[in-house]
C-alpha cells in the first residue's frame, strides 16, 4: 500500500524571509503559530532561523541559534509533533539534536560540515537539497545542460557521501531545490519530471509554496500565490513527492487529502 505524503509546515523565525519574515520571530508568536499549524493538519514543523530567499545575506551562527533553539525547546515541551530544523550550521544542528530535533533540513546538503559523526550517531532524518550557487547569487543566470540530470547526479553523490560517512540511507531525504539556482523553465521541468528522482530510492521533499515560479507563471505577488501553490502540491503528490513543505496548511491539507483519495481510489 502506498504511504501517504506528509505536510511539513514552514515556521520562519526570521525578520527577512520572502513571504512571512518578521511575523513569528518571538518565542510567544512562534509557539502560538505552531499550535495553529498543528490544528490545521501539519504532520511536522520546519523551523528556520536564516533566510535563504534569493539575495539573502547570511547571519552569524550564534544569531541563528538564538532564533531557533528556544522555539525548538518550547515546541518539544508543548506539543507532540516531529520538528525539522532548516540549517547549514553545524553548531545549531548539534544543539538541535540534543533538544530532540527529528530532522535536519540542509539547503547545502551538508557541504559545510567537516565531520558527520554527530549525525551518524543520531537517529534523525536528514534532508539533502540541491542548490546552484548561494542564496546571495543563486538566481543570477542559473544554467544547466540538463537540469534533471544535474540535480539527480548531485543528490546521488550526496547520498553516497552520507552513506560513506556511516549514515544509513533509510534516514535520507532528497529535495530538488525549487527556486534555488533555477529558472522558471528549470523549476517547471523538475516538477513535471519529479518521478525521475525516485530512482535515488529516497523520500522526496518538495517546497514550492508561494515561490517565484508561481509568481512568474501567474503574474501574482507573494500574497496572491495560494492557488498556484496548491496546484504545484497536487502535481508533486501525483509525481511521487513524500513530504510537502508549505505555508498554508489548512488549504494544503484539503488538496493533499483529495489528491490522495483520487490516486488510491478510496478514502484514506
Secondary structure by P-SEA (a helix, b strand, c coil): cbbbbbbbbbbbccccccccccccccaaaaaaaaaaaaaacccbbbbbccccccbbbbbcaaaaaaacaaaaaaaaaccbbbbbbbcccaaaaaaaaaaccccccccccccccccccccccccbbbbbbbbcccccccccccccccaaaaaaaaaaaaaaaaaaaccccccbbbbccccccccaaaaaaaaaaccccccccbbbbbcccccaaaaaaccccccccaaaaaaaaaaaaaaccccccccccaaaaaaaaaaaaaaacccc
